[in-house]
C-alpha cells in the first residue's frame, strides 16, 4: 500500500515538473508556438492553469475563421453573434507589439460596422507584415481605412471582399511582396490622369473582379515582379460603368523580370512592356461585345507582339477571331519558343482561326483544345482539309493533343483522325467529352485505335469515360 502511494506521488511530481518546464519557457517563445495554431485553439489554452489565462495574448499571428458555423438561417444568428464577440475580444486583447500577421477568412456575411471595427484596430499595428481579409458584407461596401498605406513593414496584402479603397496618386509599399485584390473598388476621386504603384519588392500582383473608377492609366513600378494578373475587372467613369473601352494604358515597362502574365476581360489600348520580354507563360481571354472586334483585335495583336517569346500560351479563340477580322492574325510574328498552347472556344467558329494560330507556332509540342459551343461549327469543318493546309507543327513537332468538348458531335472525331494520319511525333491523344453517352465514347476509342497513324511511336489513345 505504501509502495502504491509512493508511485502515485512520483507520477504527480513528474507531471508537475513537465507542466513547470512548459510554463518556464520564455513568453515570446510560447507566443510563437501558439501563433502556429488557429487562434480559437490558442485562446483555449487559457483554461490550462492560472498562469496561462493571458498567455495567448502574446501571439504574433491572428487566424480567424467562421468555418463550422451554421448556415445563414435566422435561427442560427446566436452562433454568428458569438463569433463576432469572439473576434472583437481577440483583436482587442491581443495587444502584443510583436503582432506580425492577421488572417481572417469568413464565409458568412457581416455588417460593415463589425468589419470597420476589426480593420481599424488591426491596422494600427505598425509592425504588421501580413494582412489577409476575405468575407462577405450584408449590404453595400465599406471603406478600407487609409492607415493601411502607412504600414511600411507590410509584406503580404490580400483583400477579398466588396470594399472601397481610396488610392493616392502614388501608392508606395517598400517591403510588399504579394498584393492581391478581389472585388475591391479602386477610387480616384482627384481625377488624376494616372495612378502609380511604387512597389520595389513586389513579386506577385493580382486584381480579380475589381472596379476602377475614374482611372485611365496604371503605372506599375515593380522591377522584381514575377506574376501579373488582371482578370474580369470593370471600369467606371463619372459613375457609369464602361465595359467596352476599359483602361487606356497599363505601363509595365519597369517590370523587367516578369515570368507569368494573365489578362482576362477588357483589353487596354496601350500596353507598355519591357523591351526584352522575359514572360514565359501568358493567358489572354475576353468576352467580346458585337461592336468591339476592332478594338479587341488591335489590342490583342499589339500585346502578343510583345509576348512573342513565351513558351506557354492560353488564349480564347474569340480573341484570336477578332485579330483575324482586323487582318492582324496573319501578320503576327511566329512564336519560336512556344511549345504549349491552350485554346478555348465559346462563341466563335474557329477552323481558320485555329489553323492560323497553329501556323504561328512552328515548334509546338502540346495542344489543349476546349470547345464549349457547337452552334458555330459546321459538322464537316475538317472533312475536306488537305495535308498541305496543315501547319508544320502538326506534322513535325506535335507530341500530345488533349480535346475537351461539351456537346455531341462528330466534328472533333474527324479532326483527331486528321492528327493521327499526319502527326509524325504524336505520343498521346486524349479525348474528354462529358456529354457523350458511354457507348459513344467506347465507339470513339475503338475508331481512333484503328485509325491510320503517321507516328513511328506507339500512340496512346485515352478516352475519358
C-alpha positions as a Markdown table, in Angstrom:
| # | Residue | x | y | z |
|---|---|---|---|---|
| 1 | Unk | 0.0 | 0.0 | 0.0 |
| 2 | Unk | 2.8 | 2.3 | 0.9 |
| 3 | Unk | 4.5 | 1.4 | -2.4 |
| 4 | Unk | 1.4 | 2.4 | -4.4 |
| 5 | Unk | 1.2 | 5.7 | -2.6 |
| 6 | Unk | 4.8 | 6.4 | -3.3 |
| 7 | Unk | 4.4 | 5.6 | -7.0 |
| 8 | Unk | 1.3 | 7.9 | -7.2 |
| 9 | Unk | 3.2 | 10.8 | -5.6 |
| 10 | Unk | 6.1 | 10.2 | -8.0 |
| 11 | Unk | 3.8 | 10.3 | -11.0 |
| 12 | Unk | 2.2 | 13.6 | -9.8 |
| 13 | Unk | 5.7 | 15.0 | -9.3 |
| 14 | Unk | 6.7 | 14.1 | -12.8 |
| 15 | Unk | 3.6 | 15.7 | -14.3 |
| 16 | Unk | 4.1 | 18.8 | -12.2 |
| 17 | Unk | 7.7 | 19.0 | -13.4 |
| 18 | Unk | 6.6 | 18.7 | -17.0 |
| 19 | Unk | 4.0 | 21.5 | -16.5 |
| 20 | Unk | 6.6 | 23.7 | -14.9 |
| 21 | Unk | 9.0 | 23.0 | -17.7 |
| 22 | Unk | 6.4 | 24.2 | -20.3 |
| 23 | Unk | 5.5 | 27.2 | -18.2 |
| 24 | Unk | 9.1 | 28.1 | -17.7 |
| 25 | Unk | 9.6 | 28.8 | -21.4 |
| 26 | Unk | 10.0 | 32.4 | -22.4 |
| 27 | Unk | 6.7 | 34.2 | -23.1 |
| 28 | Unk | 7.9 | 35.2 | -26.5 |
| 29 | Unk | 8.6 | 31.6 | -27.4 |
| 30 | Unk | 5.2 | 30.4 | -26.1 |
| 31 | Unk | 3.6 | 33.2 | -28.2 |
| 32 | Unk | 5.4 | 32.0 | -31.3 |
| 33 | Unk | 4.2 | 28.4 | -30.7 |
| 34 | Unk | 0.6 | 29.4 | -30.1 |
| 35 | Unk | 0.8 | 31.6 | -33.3 |
| 36 | Unk | 1.2 | 28.5 | -35.4 |
| 37 | Unk | -2.2 | 27.1 | -34.5 |
| 38 | Unk | -5.7 | 28.5 | -35.1 |
| 39 | Unk | -6.4 | 31.4 | -32.8 |
| 40 | Unk | -9.5 | 29.6 | -31.4 |
| 41 | Unk | -7.3 | 26.8 | -30.1 |
| 42 | Unk | -4.7 | 29.3 | -28.8 |
| 43 | Unk | -7.4 | 31.0 | -26.7 |
| 44 | Unk | -8.5 | 27.7 | -25.3 |
| 45 | Unk | -5.1 | 27.3 | -23.5 |
| 46 | Unk | -6.3 | 30.0 | -21.1 |
| 47 | Unk | -8.1 | 27.2 | -19.1 |
| 48 | Unk | -5.0 | 25.1 | -18.6 |
| 49 | Unk | -3.8 | 26.9 | -15.4 |
| 50 | Unk | -3.9 | 30.4 | -13.8 |
| 51 | Unk | -0.5 | 31.5 | -15.4 |
| 52 | Unk | -2.0 | 30.7 | -18.8 |
| 53 | Unk | -5.0 | 32.9 | -18.6 |
| 54 | Unk | -3.4 | 35.7 | -20.6 |
| 55 | Unk | -0.5 | 33.9 | -22.2 |
| 56 | Unk | -2.4 | 33.7 | -25.6 |
| 57 | Unk | -2.5 | 37.5 | -25.8 |
| 58 | Unk | 1.2 | 37.4 | -26.8 |
| 59 | Unk | 0.6 | 35.6 | -30.1 |
| 60 | Unk | 2.3 | 37.0 | -33.2 |
| 61 | Unk | -0.4 | 35.9 | -35.6 |
| 62 | Unk | -4.2 | 36.0 | -35.6 |
| 63 | Unk | -6.1 | 33.4 | -37.6 |
| 64 | Unk | -9.8 | 33.8 | -37.5 |
| 65 | Unk | -12.5 | 31.9 | -39.5 |
| 66 | Unk | -16.2 | 31.2 | -39.1 |
| 67 | Unk | -15.8 | 27.7 | -40.6 |
| 68 | Unk | -18.2 | 25.3 | -38.9 |
| 69 | Unk | -20.8 | 27.9 | -38.1 |
| 70 | Unk | -24.4 | 27.0 | -39.0 |
| 71 | Unk | -25.9 | 28.4 | -42.2 |
| 72 | Unk | -27.3 | 32.0 | -42.6 |
| 73 | Unk | -30.7 | 30.8 | -41.2 |
| 74 | Unk | -32.0 | 33.4 | -38.7 |
| 75 | Unk | -32.4 | 30.7 | -36.2 |
| 76 | Unk | -28.6 | 30.4 | -36.0 |
| 77 | Unk | -28.0 | 34.1 | -35.5 |
| 78 | Unk | -26.8 | 33.5 | -32.0 |
| 79 | Unk | -23.8 | 31.4 | -33.2 |
| 80 | Unk | -22.8 | 34.3 | -35.6 |
| 81 | Unk | -23.2 | 36.8 | -32.8 |
| 82 | Unk | -20.9 | 34.7 | -30.6 |
| 83 | Unk | -18.2 | 34.7 | -33.4 |
| 84 | Unk | -18.4 | 38.5 | -33.7 |
| 85 | Unk | -17.9 | 38.8 | -29.9 |
| 86 | Unk | -15.1 | 36.3 | -30.0 |
| 87 | Unk | -13.3 | 38.2 | -32.8 |
| 88 | Unk | -13.8 | 41.5 | -31.0 |
| 89 | Unk | -12.4 | 40.0 | -27.8 |
| 90 | Unk | -9.3 | 38.6 | -29.6 |
| 91 | Unk | -8.5 | 41.7 | -31.6 |
| 92 | Unk | -8.9 | 43.9 | -28.5 |
| 93 | Unk | -6.9 | 41.8 | -26.0 |
| 94 | Unk | -4.2 | 40.7 | -28.4 |
| 95 | Unk | -2.0 | 43.8 | -27.8 |
| 96 | Unk | 1.4 | 42.2 | -28.4 |
| 97 | Unk | 3.8 | 44.6 | -30.0 |
| 98 | Unk | 5.2 | 41.6 | -31.9 |
| 99 | Unk | 1.9 | 41.0 | -33.8 |
| 100 | Unk | 3.0 | 40.3 | -37.4 |
| 101 | Unk | 0.1 | 38.6 | -39.1 |
| 102 | Unk | -3.7 | 39.0 | -39.4 |
| 103 | Unk | -5.6 | 36.4 | -41.5 |
| 104 | Unk | -9.4 | 36.4 | -41.4 |
| 105 | Unk | -11.5 | 34.3 | -43.8 |
| 106 | Unk | -15.2 | 34.2 | -43.4 |
| 107 | Unk | -17.9 | 32.6 | -45.5 |
| 108 | Unk | -20.8 | 34.4 | -43.8 |
| 109 | Unk | -21.9 | 38.0 | -44.4 |
| 110 | Unk | -21.2 | 40.6 | -41.7 |
| 111 | Unk | -22.2 | 44.2 | -41.1 |
| 112 | Unk | -20.0 | 47.0 | -42.2 |
| 113 | Unk | -19.6 | 48.3 | -38.6 |
| 114 | Unk | -18.1 | 45.0 | -37.5 |
| 115 | Unk | -15.6 | 45.0 | -40.4 |
| 116 | Unk | -14.7 | 48.6 | -39.8 |
| 117 | Unk | -14.0 | 48.0 | -36.1 |
| 118 | Unk | -11.8 | 44.9 | -36.9 |
| 119 | Unk | -9.8 | 46.5 | -39.6 |
| 120 | Unk | -9.3 | 49.9 | -37.8 |
| 121 | Unk | -7.9 | 48.1 | -34.7 |
| 122 | Unk | -5.6 | 45.8 | -36.6 |
| 123 | Unk | -4.2 | 48.4 | -39.0 |
| 124 | Unk | -3.0 | 50.4 | -36.0 |
| 125 | Unk | -0.2 | 47.8 | -35.6 |
| 126 | Unk | 2.7 | 49.5 | -37.3 |
| 127 | Unk | 4.9 | 46.3 | -37.4 |
| 128 | Unk | 2.2 | 44.3 | -39.3 |
| 129 | Unk | 3.7 | 42.2 | -42.1 |
| 130 | Unk | 0.7 | 40.2 | -43.3 |
| 131 | Unk | -2.9 | 41.3 | -43.7 |
| 132 | Unk | -5.5 | 39.0 | -45.3 |
| 133 | Unk | -9.2 | 39.8 | -45.2 |
| 134 | Unk | -11.8 | 37.8 | -47.0 |
| 135 | Unk | -15.6 | 37.8 | -46.3 |
| 136 | Unk | -19.0 | 38.9 | -47.5 |
| 137 | Unk | -20.9 | 42.1 | -46.5 |
| 138 | Unk | -24.6 | 42.2 | -45.6 |
| 139 | Unk | -25.2 | 45.2 | -47.9 |
| 140 | Unk | -23.1 | 47.8 | -49.8 |
| 141 | Unk | -19.4 | 48.3 | -49.4 |
| 142 | Unk | -17.2 | 49.8 | -46.7 |
| 143 | Unk | -14.0 | 51.8 | -46.9 |
| 144 | Unk | -10.6 | 50.3 | -46.1 |
| 145 | Unk | -9.0 | 52.7 | -43.5 |
| 146 | Unk | -6.3 | 54.9 | -45.0 |
| 147 | Unk | -4.0 | 53.7 | -42.3 |
| 148 | Unk | -3.2 | 50.8 | -44.5 |
| 149 | Unk | -0.9 | 53.0 | -46.6 |
| 150 | Unk | 1.2 | 53.7 | -43.5 |
| 151 | Unk | 2.2 | 50.1 | -42.9 |
| 152 | Unk | 5.6 | 50.1 | -44.5 |
| 153 | Unk | 6.6 | 46.8 | -42.9 |
| 154 | Unk | 3.7 | 45.1 | -44.8 |
| 155 | Unk | 4.9 | 42.1 | -47.0 |
| 156 | Unk | 1.5 | 40.5 | -47.9 |
| 157 | Unk | -1.8 | 42.3 | -48.6 |
| 158 | Unk | -4.9 | 40.3 | -49.7 |
| 159 | Unk | -8.4 | 41.8 | -49.8 |
| 160 | Unk | -11.2 | 39.5 | -51.0 |
| 161 | Unk | -14.4 | 41.4 | -50.2 |
| 162 | Unk | -16.5 | 44.2 | -51.7 |
| 163 | Unk | -14.8 | 47.2 | -50.2 |
| 164 | Unk | -13.8 | 50.7 | -51.3 |
| 165 | Unk | -10.1 | 51.7 | -51.5 |
| 166 | Unk | -9.3 | 55.3 | -52.0 |
| 167 | Unk | -6.0 | 55.4 | -53.8 |
| 168 | Unk | -3.4 | 58.2 | -53.5 |
| 169 | Unk | -1.6 | 59.4 | -56.6 |
| 170 | Unk | 1.3 | 57.2 | -55.7 |
| 171 | Unk | 0.8 | 54.0 | -53.7 |
| 172 | Unk | 4.1 | 53.0 | -52.1 |
| 173 | Unk | 4.9 | 49.9 | -50.1 |
| 174 | Unk | 8.7 | 49.4 | -49.9 |
| 175 | Unk | 8.6 | 45.8 | -48.5 |
| 176 | Unk | 5.4 | 44.5 | -50.1 |
| 177 | Unk | 5.9 | 41.2 | -51.9 |
| 178 | Unk | 2.4 | 40.0 | -52.6 |
| 179 | Unk | -0.6 | 42.2 | -53.5 |
| 180 | Unk | -4.0 | 40.5 | -54.4 |
| 181 | Unk | -7.2 | 42.4 | -54.5 |
| 182 | Unk | -10.6 | 40.8 | -55.3 |
| 183 | Unk | -14.0 | 42.6 | -55.6 |
| 184 | Unk | -12.3 | 45.8 | -54.5 |
| 185 | Unk | -13.4 | 49.2 | -55.9 |
| 186 | Unk | -10.4 | 51.4 | -56.5 |
| 187 | Unk | -11.4 | 55.0 | -56.4 |
| 188 | Unk | -9.5 | 58.0 | -57.8 |
| 189 | Unk | -11.6 | 61.0 | -56.6 |
| 190 | Unk | -8.9 | 63.5 | -57.6 |
| 191 | Unk | -9.4 | 62.7 | -61.3 |
| 192 | Unk | -5.7 | 62.3 | -61.8 |
| 193 | Unk | -4.7 | 61.0 | -65.3 |
| 194 | Unk | -2.8 | 58.0 | -63.9 |
| 195 | Unk | -2.2 | 56.0 | -60.8 |
| 196 | Unk | 1.3 | 54.9 | -59.9 |
| 197 | Unk | 2.2 | 51.9 | -57.8 |
| 198 | Unk | 5.7 | 52.1 | -56.5 |
| 199 | Unk | 6.4 | 48.5 | -55.2 |
| 200 | Unk | 10.2 | 47.8 | -55.4 |
| 201 | Unk | 10.0 | 44.4 | -53.6 |
| 202 | Unk | 6.8 | 43.1 | -55.2 |
| 203 | Unk | 6.8 | 39.6 | -56.9 |
| 204 | Unk | 3.1 | 38.8 | -57.2 |
| 205 | Unk | 0.4 | 41.2 | -58.2 |
| 206 | Unk | -3.3 | 40.3 | -58.9 |
| 207 | Unk | -6.6 | 42.1 | -59.5 |
| 208 | Unk | -9.7 | 39.9 | -59.7 |
| 209 | Unk | -13.2 | 41.3 | -60.4 |
| 210 | Unk | -12.2 | 44.7 | -59.2 |
| 211 | Unk | -13.6 | 48.0 | -60.3 |
| 212 | Unk | -11.5 | 51.0 | -61.4 |
| 213 | Unk | -13.3 | 54.3 | -61.0 |
| 214 | Unk | -12.1 | 57.4 | -62.9 |
| 215 | Unk | -8.8 | 55.7 | -63.7 |
| 216 | Unk | -7.3 | 55.9 | -67.2 |
| 217 | Unk | -3.8 | 54.7 | -66.8 |
| 218 | Unk | -1.9 | 52.5 | -64.3 |
| 219 | Unk | 1.8 | 52.6 | -63.9 |
| 220 | Unk | 3.4 | 49.6 | -62.1 |
| 221 | Unk | 7.0 | 50.2 | -60.9 |
| 222 | Unk | 8.0 | 46.8 | -59.6 |
| 223 | Unk | 11.3 | 45.6 | -61.0 |
| 224 | Unk | 11.1 | 42.3 | -59.2 |
| 225 | Unk | 7.6 | 41.4 | -60.3 |
| 226 | Unk | 7.3 | 37.8 | -61.5 |
| 227 | Unk | 3.5 | 37.2 | -61.7 |
| 228 | Unk | 0.9 | 39.7 | -63.0 |
| 229 | Unk | -2.8 | 39.0 | -63.2 |
| 230 | Unk | -5.8 | 41.3 | -64.1 |
| 231 | Unk | -9.0 | 39.3 | -64.6 |
| 232 | Unk | -12.6 | 40.4 | -65.3 |
| 233 | Unk | -12.2 | 43.9 | -63.9 |
| 234 | Unk | -14.8 | 46.6 | -64.6 |
| 235 | Unk | -14.3 | 50.3 | -65.3 |
| 236 | Unk | -16.4 | 53.3 | -64.3 |
| 237 | Unk | -16.2 | 56.9 | -65.5 |
| 238 | Unk | -18.3 | 59.6 | -63.9 |
| 239 | Unk | -20.3 | 57.0 | -62.0 |
| 240 | Unk | -21.2 | 55.0 | -65.1 |
| 241 | Unk | -19.7 | 51.6 | -65.9 |
| 242 | Unk | -17.8 | 51.2 | -69.2 |
| 243 | Unk | -17.4 | 47.7 | -70.5 |
| 244 | Unk | -16.0 | 48.1 | -74.0 |
| 245 | Unk | -13.1 | 50.5 | -73.5 |
| 246 | Unk | -11.7 | 50.0 | -70.1 |
| 247 | Unk | -8.3 | 51.4 | -69.2 |
| 248 | Unk | -6.4 | 53.4 | -71.7 |
| 249 | Unk | -2.9 | 52.3 | -70.7 |
| 250 | Unk | -1.1 | 49.8 | -68.4 |
| 251 | Unk | 2.5 | 50.6 | -68.0 |
| 252 | Unk | 4.7 | 47.6 | -67.1 |
| 253 | Unk | 7.8 | 48.9 | -68.7 |
| 254 | Unk | 9.8 | 48.7 | -65.4 |
| 255 | Unk | 8.7 | 45.1 | -64.7 |
| 256 | Unk | 11.7 | 43.6 | -66.5 |
| 257 | Unk | 11.6 | 40.2 | -64.7 |
| 258 | Unk | 8.0 | 39.1 | -65.3 |
| 259 | Unk | 7.5 | 35.4 | -65.8 |
| 260 | Unk | 3.7 | 34.9 | -65.9 |
| 261 | Unk | 1.2 | 37.3 | -67.5 |
| 262 | Unk | -2.6 | 36.8 | -67.2 |
| 263 | Unk | -5.2 | 39.1 | -68.6 |
| 264 | Unk | -8.9 | 38.3 | -68.9 |
| 265 | Unk | -11.5 | 40.9 | -69.6 |
| 266 | Unk | -11.5 | 44.2 | -71.4 |
| 267 | Unk | -8.1 | 44.8 | -73.1 |
| 268 | Unk | -6.5 | 48.3 | -73.0 |
| 269 | Unk | -5.5 | 50.4 | -75.9 |
| 270 | Unk | -1.8 | 50.6 | -74.9 |
| 271 | Unk | 0.4 | 48.1 | -73.1 |
| 272 | Unk | 3.9 | 49.3 | -72.3 |
| 273 | Unk | 6.2 | 46.3 | -71.7 |
| 274 | Unk | 9.9 | 45.9 | -71.2 |
| 275 | Unk | 12.0 | 46.0 | -74.4 |
| 276 | Unk | 13.2 | 42.4 | -73.8 |
| 277 | Unk | 10.3 | 40.3 | -72.6 |
| 278 | Unk | 11.0 | 37.6 | -70.0 |
| 279 | Unk | 7.4 | 36.3 | -69.9 |
| 280 | Unk | 7.3 | 32.5 | -70.3 |
| 281 | Unk | 3.6 | 31.9 | -69.6 |
| 282 | Unk | 0.7 | 34.1 | -70.8 |
| 283 | Unk | -3.1 | 34.0 | -70.8 |
| 284 | Unk | -5.4 | 36.2 | -72.8 |
| 285 | Unk | -9.2 | 36.0 | -72.7 |
| 286 | Unk | -12.2 | 38.3 | -73.2 |
| 287 | Unk | -15.9 | 38.1 | -73.8 |
| 288 | Unk | -16.3 | 40.4 | -76.9 |
| 289 | Unk | -19.2 | 42.8 | -77.5 |
| 290 | Unk | -20.6 | 42.7 | -81.0 |
| 291 | Unk | -19.2 | 46.2 | -81.8 |
| 292 | Unk | -15.9 | 45.7 | -80.1 |
| 293 | Unk | -14.0 | 43.4 | -82.5 |
| 294 | Unk | -11.7 | 46.1 | -83.9 |
| 295 | Unk | -10.5 | 47.3 | -80.6 |
| 296 | Unk | -10.0 | 43.8 | -79.3 |
| 297 | Unk | -8.2 | 42.6 | -82.4 |
| 298 | Unk | -5.8 | 45.5 | -82.4 |
| 299 | Unk | -5.1 | 45.4 | -78.7 |
| 300 | Unk | -4.5 | 41.6 | -78.7 |
| 301 | Unk | -2.2 | 41.8 | -81.7 |
| 302 | Unk | -0.1 | 44.5 | -80.1 |
| 303 | Unk | 0.1 | 42.6 | -76.8 |
| 304 | Unk | 1.0 | 39.3 | -78.4 |
| 305 | Unk | 3.8 | 41.0 | -80.4 |
| 306 | Unk | 5.4 | 42.0 | -77.1 |
| 307 | Unk | 4.8 | 38.4 | -75.7 |
| 308 | Unk | 6.2 | 36.6 | -78.7 |
| 309 | Unk | 8.9 | 34.8 | -76.6 |
| 310 | Unk | 6.5 | 32.9 | -74.4 |
| 311 | Unk | 6.8 | 29.1 | -74.2 |
| 312 | Unk | 3.2 | 28.5 | -72.8 |
| 313 | Unk | 0.2 | 30.4 | -74.1 |
| 314 | Unk | -3.6 | 30.2 | -73.2 |
| 315 | Unk | -5.8 | 32.2 | -75.5 |
| 316 | Unk | -9.5 | 32.5 | -76.2 |
| 317 | Unk | -10.4 | 31.6 | -79.8 |
| 318 | Unk | -12.8 | 34.5 | -79.7 |
| 319 | Unk | -10.0 | 36.9 | -79.2 |
| 320 | Unk | -8.0 | 35.3 | -82.0 |
| 321 | Unk | -11.0 | 35.6 | -84.2 |
| 322 | Unk | -11.1 | 39.4 | -83.5 |
| 323 | Unk | -7.4 | 39.6 | -84.7 |
| 324 | Unk | -8.3 | 37.7 | -87.9 |
| 325 | Unk | -11.2 | 40.1 | -88.6 |
| 326 | Unk | -9.0 | 43.1 | -88.5 |
| 327 | Unk | -6.2 | 41.5 | -90.5 |
| 328 | Unk | -3.7 | 41.2 | -87.7 |
| 329 | Unk | -3.6 | 37.4 | -87.1 |
| 330 | Unk | -1.7 | 36.8 | -90.4 |
| 331 | Unk | 0.9 | 39.4 | -89.6 |
| 332 | Unk | 1.8 | 38.1 | -86.1 |
| 333 | Unk | 5.5 | 37.1 | -85.7 |
| 334 | Unk | 6.0 | 33.4 | -85.2 |
| 335 | Unk | 6.3 | 32.2 | -81.6 |
| 336 | Unk | 9.7 | 30.5 | -81.8 |
| 337 | Unk | 9.8 | 29.4 | -78.1 |
| 338 | Unk | 6.1 | 28.3 | -77.8 |
| 339 | Unk | 5.8 | 24.6 | -77.0 |
| 340 | Unk | 2.4 | 24.5 | -75.2 |
| 341 | Unk | -0.8 | 26.1 | -76.5 |
| 342 | Unk | -4.2 | 26.0 | -74.8 |
| 343 | Unk | -7.2 | 27.3 | -76.9 |
| 344 | Unk | -10.7 | 27.8 | -75.6 |
| 345 | Unk | -13.7 | 28.5 | -77.9 |
| 346 | Unk | -17.0 | 29.7 | -76.5 |
| 347 | Unk | -18.9 | 31.5 | -79.3 |
| 348 | Unk | -16.7 | 31.5 | -82.3 |
| 349 | Unk | -16.3 | 29.1 | -85.2 |
| 350 | Unk | -12.6 | 28.6 | -85.4 |
| 351 | Unk | -11.3 | 26.4 | -88.2 |
| 352 | Unk | -9.5 | 29.2 | -90.0 |
| 353 | Unk | -8.6 | 31.0 | -86.8 |
| 354 | Unk | -7.3 | 27.8 | -85.2 |
| 355 | Unk | -5.1 | 27.0 | -88.2 |
| 356 | Unk | -3.7 | 30.5 | -88.3 |
| 357 | Unk | -2.7 | 30.1 | -84.6 |
| 358 | Unk | -1.0 | 26.8 | -85.3 |
| 359 | Unk | 0.9 | 28.2 | -88.3 |
| 360 | Unk | 2.4 | 30.8 | -85.9 |
| 361 | Unk | 3.7 | 28.1 | -83.6 |
| 362 | Unk | 6.3 | 26.1 | -85.6 |
| 363 | Unk | 7.7 | 24.2 | -82.6 |
| 364 | Unk | 4.5 | 23.4 | -80.8 |
| 365 | Unk | 4.6 | 20.1 | -78.7 |
| 366 | Unk | 1.4 | 20.2 | -76.6 |
| 367 | Unk | -2.1 | 21.3 | -77.8 |
| 368 | Unk | -5.0 | 21.6 | -75.4 |
| 369 | Unk | -8.3 | 22.5 | -77.1 |
| 370 | Unk | -11.5 | 23.3 | -75.2 |
| 371 | Unk | -14.8 | 23.7 | -77.1 |
| 372 | Unk | -17.9 | 24.8 | -75.2 |
| 373 | Unk | -20.3 | 25.7 | -78.0 |
| 374 | Unk | -21.1 | 23.8 | -81.2 |
| 375 | Unk | -23.6 | 26.1 | -83.0 |
| 376 | Unk | -20.9 | 28.0 | -84.8 |
| 377 | Unk | -19.1 | 24.9 | -86.1 |
| 378 | Unk | -20.1 | 23.1 | -89.3 |
| 379 | Unk | -20.2 | 19.3 | -88.9 |
| 380 | Unk | -17.9 | 18.9 | -91.9 |
| 381 | Unk | -15.5 | 21.6 | -90.8 |
| 382 | Unk | -12.4 | 19.4 | -91.1 |
| 383 | Unk | -13.7 | 16.8 | -93.6 |
| 384 | Unk | -12.0 | 18.4 | -96.7 |
| 385 | Unk | -8.9 | 19.7 | -95.0 |
| 386 | Unk | -5.9 | 18.8 | -97.2 |
| 387 | Unk | -2.5 | 17.8 | -95.8 |
| 388 | Unk | -1.0 | 20.9 | -97.5 |
| 389 | Unk | -3.2 | 23.1 | -95.3 |
| 390 | Unk | -1.9 | 21.6 | -92.1 |
| 391 | Unk | 0.5 | 23.7 | -90.1 |
| 392 | Unk | 4.1 | 22.4 | -90.0 |
| 393 | Unk | 4.0 | 21.9 | -86.2 |
| 394 | Unk | 1.2 | 19.3 | -86.6 |
| 395 | Unk | 3.4 | 17.2 | -88.9 |
| 396 | Unk | 6.8 | 17.8 | -87.4 |
| 397 | Unk | 6.8 | 18.5 | -83.7 |
| 398 | Unk | 3.4 | 17.9 | -82.1 |
| 399 | Unk | 3.6 | 15.2 | -79.3 |
| 400 | Unk | 0.5 | 15.5 | -77.2 |
| 401 | Unk | -3.1 | 16.6 | -78.0 |
| 402 | Unk | -6.0 | 17.0 | -75.5 |
| 403 | Unk | -9.5 | 17.6 | -76.7 |
| 404 | Unk | -12.4 | 18.7 | -74.4 |
| 405 | Unk | -15.8 | 19.5 | -75.7 |
| 406 | Unk | -19.2 | 19.9 | -74.1 |
| 407 | Unk | -21.6 | 18.8 | -76.9 |
| 408 | Unk | -22.5 | 15.8 | -79.0 |
| 409 | Unk | -21.0 | 16.0 | -82.5 |
| 410 | Unk | -18.6 | 14.2 | -84.8 |
| 411 | Unk | -16.6 | 17.3 | -85.7 |
| 412 | Unk | -13.6 | 16.6 | -83.4 |
| 413 | Unk | -13.5 | 12.9 | -84.1 |
| 414 | Unk | -12.7 | 13.8 | -87.8 |
| 415 | Unk | -10.2 | 16.3 | -86.5 |
| 416 | Unk | -8.5 | 13.8 | -84.3 |
| 417 | Unk | -8.2 | 11.3 | -87.1 |
| 418 | Unk | -6.6 | 14.0 | -89.1 |
| 419 | Unk | -3.9 | 14.4 | -86.4 |
| 420 | Unk | -3.4 | 10.7 | -86.3 |
| 421 | Unk | -2.9 | 10.4 | -90.0 |
| 422 | Unk | -0.3 | 13.3 | -90.2 |
| 423 | Unk | 1.4 | 13.9 | -86.9 |
| 424 | Unk | 4.8 | 12.1 | -87.1 |
| 425 | Unk | 5.8 | 12.5 | -83.4 |
| 426 | Unk | 2.5 | 12.1 | -81.7 |
| 427 | Unk | 2.6 | 10.2 | -78.4 |
| 428 | Unk | -0.7 | 10.9 | -76.7 |
| 429 | Unk | -4.2 | 11.7 | -77.9 |
| 430 | Unk | -6.8 | 12.3 | -75.2 |
| 431 | Unk | -10.5 | 12.9 | -75.6 |
| 432 | Unk | -12.8 | 14.2 | -72.8 |
| 433 | Unk | -16.5 | 14.7 | -73.8 |
| 434 | Unk | -18.8 | 14.6 | -70.8 |
| 435 | Unk | -21.9 | 14.9 | -72.9 |
| 436 | Unk | -21.3 | 11.8 | -74.9 |
| 437 | Unk | -23.0 | 8.5 | -73.8 |
| 438 | Unk | -20.7 | 5.8 | -72.6 |
| 439 | Unk | -21.4 | 3.6 | -75.7 |
| 440 | Unk | -20.4 | 6.5 | -78.0 |
| 441 | Unk | -17.2 | 7.1 | -76.0 |
| 442 | Unk | -16.3 | 3.4 | -76.4 |
| 443 | Unk | -17.0 | 3.6 | -80.1 |
| 444 | Unk | -14.8 | 6.7 | -80.4 |
| 445 | Unk | -11.9 | 4.9 | -78.7 |
| 446 | Unk | -12.3 | 1.9 | -81.0 |
| 447 | Unk | -12.4 | 4.0 | -84.1 |
| 448 | Unk | -9.3 | 6.1 | -83.0 |
| 449 | Unk | -7.4 | 2.9 | -82.1 |
| 450 | Unk | -7.9 | 1.5 | -85.6 |
| 451 | Unk | -7.3 | 4.8 | -87.5 |
| 452 | Unk | -4.1 | 5.1 | -89.7 |
| 453 | Unk | -1.2 | 6.7 | -87.8 |
| 454 | Unk | 1.8 | 8.5 | -89.1 |
| 455 | Unk | 3.7 | 8.5 | -85.9 |
| 456 | Unk | 6.6 | 6.0 | -85.5 |
| 457 | Unk | 5.9 | 5.8 | -81.8 |
| 458 | Unk | 3.1 | 3.8 | -80.1 |
| 459 | Unk | 0.4 | 6.4 | -79.8 |
| 460 | Unk | -1.6 | 6.2 | -76.6 |
| 461 | Unk | -5.3 | 6.8 | -77.1 |
| 462 | Unk | -7.1 | 7.9 | -73.9 |
| 463 | Unk | -10.8 | 8.5 | -73.9 |
| 464 | Unk | -12.1 | 9.7 | -70.5 |
| 465 | Unk | -15.1 | 7.6 | -69.6 |
